[in-house]
Amino acid sequence: MSRSLNTNTDEITKLRDALGERCAGAYDGVPQHTTRESVAEITRAALEVKADLLVAVGGGSVVDAAKITTLCMEHGIVDPDGLDGFEVKFDSAGRVSLKNFRGPTVRMIAIPSTLSGGEYNAGCLVTDPRRNLKQTFFSRQMMPITIILDPELLKYAPDDLLLGSGTRAMDHAIEALCSPRGTPLTDSVVLRGLALMAKWLPRARADRNDLEAARQCQTASWLCSFGLQSRVPMGASHAIGHVLGGTCHVPHFLCTPVMMPAILDYNRPAAEEAQAELSAALGHPGMPASQAFREFCVSLGLPTSLSQVGVGPDQFQLIGETTMKEEFFIYTNPRPVRSPADVIDILKLAA
């Protein structure tokens, strides 16, 4: 669960009181970027109390921690190194190879307190601090069996987290929309999500107690995540964003406003029609999508360049090499990214 929700509000207390003796225990020590060490600690605690269901109340890191804990419980992984070999692997052409392992039998419920939408898929990200690297794990049984949307919880998120997580949900939609492997169905759903988020996220910012705005933003997050949930492959924003988080320690919710305008610029020759639809959904038909999205982020007070989050040109080579070696989504970007030099070209656009 979220530590801030646990210590600064009575929301967790109300949940525990309602559960009574069915609540076997609680853990609120999940750090940003979900580290292996915290996951091992949660797993040991869950196994000790013989937990038969996990409930994640919090943002994306908390949800990811619960997902991977279900896998660790299934395989008795109580040491950080025990996750070695379970991560998603891919070859030099970007072809993904999933290890055939037993999925979790203990399942989870997600109650998100932010808007990123990570609860709507069966994958998760976990940081290996030994290498300053985020790794992807996937099992169909890691998908939450239930997702509960409570708009009351959004008012507790700090402004930058709420707004940044909203753009993170939009990231899922934009990458699905621009993917050559999308479908008319996913395009229609994510465009609706983008339009809703563009309309209601500024209203949620203006009045943090506006429950209708919060509810509409949660609906937008759900719709924006439909492409990812439908296994439409993501692209460079996800790939580079994972490296910015795991290697450069940029908060995950700031990676989209920082990188997406540059990635839209880079991808424009390969996704012109999709980007025109994106601009229209953002309320700026005819404007370049990169400009429309950048202006939206600026209007929310979010950073839109790498320099604003402390990432400089001296780190570009490391980011480029790590992205090509460790992030399979870079290989499904609409405009091919073939080398660290191509990644660096994108980073220069975001500098």
N, C-alpha and C positions, 0 to 999 in steps of 0.2 A: 504494500500500500504506500501511498504518498506520505512522506514524513510531515510535510506541511499540513496536509489534511488531518493527519493524526494528532498533531501537536497544537495547531492553531484554530481548529474548528471542532465541532462536536459531531461531525458527520460519521466518523469511524465509530465513536462511542454509541451512536444511535444504531448503527449496523450490528455491532457486537451485542448490544442489549437485545435487539430483535432476535438474533440467532440463539442467544442464551448458551446452554451447554453444548450446542452443536458447533460452536466456535472453538476449534481446537487450539488456536494460537494466532499470533499476528507478527508481521515483520515489516518495519518501515525504514530499512537501511539501504534501499536500492539507490546506487549512485547514478548520476547522469551517464549515459552510454552503456549501462548494464554490463558490469565487469564479471568475468568468470568467478572471481573470488566471492562476490556477493551471491551469485547463483549457487555456488557450492555451500555457502552458509545457509541459505534458504532451504536447500535440499536436505541438509542434515537435520534442520529443525522440523521440516515437514515429515520426514521419515520417522523421526523420534515420536511425534504425536500421532502417527498413522493417519495422516490427512487423507481423506477420500475425495476431496474437491478443493480446488484453489479458486480464490476470488481476488482478482486484481482490481484495486481501486486507485486510479491515478493516471499519469500520463504514459507516453510511449515506452519509457524505460521500465516502468512498473509492469506494463502489459507484456513486454518482451521477456522480462524476468520470470513471470509466471509461466509463459509458454515454454521456455527452455527448462524450467524446473520440472514440469510434467515429464519431459524427456529424461532428465537426470534421475528422477524418482524411479522411472521404469527400468533404467539400466544401473541403478545403484551408484551413480556418479556423485561422489562426495568430495572430490578433489578437483581443483581447477584443470589440472592436466588431463583429467578423464574425458574431457570433451574433444580431445584430439582425435581426428578421424571421423567425427560426426558432421563436420562442417561441409557445406556445399563446395564441390570441387569442379574445375573446368579445365579444358585443354587449351593449347595455344591458339585455337580458332574460336575460343569462347563457347564451345559445346559443353553444356552442363552435365555432370555425372552425379546422380544422387545415390548415396550408399543405401543399400537395402537393409535397413535395421527395423526392429520392432517399434511401432509407435506407442505413445503413452496410453495407459488404461485409466489413470487418474486424469480427469479433464479439468477445464477451467471456465470461469465466468469472467467477463470483462465489464467493468464499469468505468469508462474513460472520463477523465476530468480535463482533458484538452481535446484538440480537434485534429490531430495528425492522421487518425484513421488506421493506425497500424493494427488495430484489433480485427480488421476485416480481411485478414489473410492468415495463412498457416505457416508463414515464415517469421523469423525474428533475427535480430542483430545482437551479438554479444561481443564485447571488446576483450581481446587478449592483451593484457598490459605488458606481457613479455616482449611483444613486438609492436606495441602501439597500433593495433590493427583491429578493425571491426570485421567480424566474420558472420556469414549468413548460415542459419540452420533452418531446415525445413522438414516437416512431417505433417501429413494431412490431419493427424490426430492432435496437433498443437493448436489447431483452430479452436477458438472459444465455442463452447456449445450454446452459449447465450451471451448476448451483448445488451446491456441495460443502459439506455441513454437518459440521464437525469440532468436537465438544464441547470438545476440549482448548483451543481458542482462547478460549472464553468466560472462562476463569479469569484471563486477562490484562486484561480490561476493568475499569476502576475501578468501584467499587460503584455510584455514582450513575449511571454510563453504562449498566451492565448492567441495573439496575432500571428506569431511565427508558426505556431502549429496549424493555424488555418491555412497559411500559405503552403505548409507541408502537405496538407490534404490536396490542395490545388496542384501541387507537383505531381502527385499520383495521376491526377486527371490529365494534366498537360502532356505527360510522357505517354500515357495511353492514347490520347487523341492524336499525337504526332507519330505514333508507331505505325510502320507499314503493316504490322500484324494485328491491328485493331479490327473491329467489326462495326457495321452500322449501329448495332445495338449498344456496344460499349461507347461509341462516339456520342450517341444521343444522350445516354445516361450521364456521362461525365460532363458534357456541355451544360446540362441542366444543373449539375452540382457546381460548376464554375460560376454560372450566372447567379445562383443563390448565394454563394460565398461572397462574390463581389458586391452583392446588394446588402447582405446582412452583417458581414464582419465589421464594416465601419460603424454600423448601428450598435453592435455589441460593444465596440470600443467606446462609443459615446456614452453609453449607459450600461455599466457592468451589472446592474440589477434588472435589465430588460430580459425577462424570461422568454418572451416570444423571439427576440433576436437570438438568444442562446439556442433555443430549440431549432430555429431555422438553420443556424450554423452547424448544429449536429446533423441535421438532415443533409446539408450540403456536403459535410465530411463523408457521410455514408455513400452518397451518390458519386462523389469524386473518387472514391476508392474502388468503384465497381470494375474498372479495367484491371487493376492489380489483383482484385479478388478473382477475376476471370482469367488470370494467368496471361494477360497481355504483357509482354516483356517491357521493362522500363529501359531508360537510356542513360545518357551521360550525367544528368543531374543526380540521379541516385548513386551512380558509381563514384563520381567525384565527391559528392556529399558524404558518402560513407568514409572516405579517406580524410576529408576535412575534419570529421568528427573523431574518428579513432586515432588518427596520426597527428593532427594539428589541434585537437581539442576544441574545435568550434562547436558551440551548442547546436544540436541537430536541428532545432527549430529555426535557426538563422541561416542554414545552408541554402534553402530555396531562394529567399530574397537576394542573397549574395550571388548565387550562381545562375539562376534561371534566366535572367535577361541576357546574359552572355551566351548561354546554351541556345536560346531561341535565335539569337543572331547567327550563331554557327550553323544551326540546323535549317535556317530559312530556305536555302535552295532545295532541300529535300522534303519540305513539309509546308509549302506555301499555302495550299488550300486549308489545311488544318489550322495554320496560324491565323489565317483570315477569320475562321470561325471562332478562334480563341479571342481575337480582338473584339469581335462582335459580342461575345459572352461577357467580356469585361466592360462593355458599354462604350467602346471606341471603335466602331466599324471604320475600316479604311486606314487605321493607324497601324504601323508595324507592331507585331505582337510583343516584341522585346520592349519597346517603348511603353506600350499599354501596361504591361505587367510591372515594369520598373516604376511607373508613375503610381500604380496602385500600392506598391510596397512603400514608396516614399510617403504617400498620403497616410499610411498607418504608422509612420515614424520608425520603420525598420531599416537596417543597413542594406545597401545594395552594391557593395564592393568588398573585395577581399581585404583591402587595407583597413576598412572599418571594423573588421573582426580580428585584426592582428596577424594576417597572413600576407607575407611579402614575397617578392620575386626570388629571394634566396631559398624559398621552400618549394618552388615550382617544379624543379627537377625531381625531388623526392616524391611529390604528389603525382607527377606524371608516371614515374616508374612503378609506384605502388598501385596506382589505378589499373595500369595495363596488366600487372601481375596478379592482382588479388580481387578485382571487381569484374564479374562476368557481365554485368549490365552495360559495361562500356562497349561490348561487342554487339549489342542490339540497339545502339543509337541510330536514329534515322539516317543521319549522314555519317558514313564510316569514320571511325577513329582507329587508326592502325598503329600508332606508335606513341611513346611518351611525348614526342614533339607535337603531335596533334592535340594532346591534352594540354600541353603548355600554351598552345595557340588559344585554346578556350580560356585558360586561366588569365592570359594577358587581356582578353576582352573583359574579364571581371575584375581586373586589378584596380 
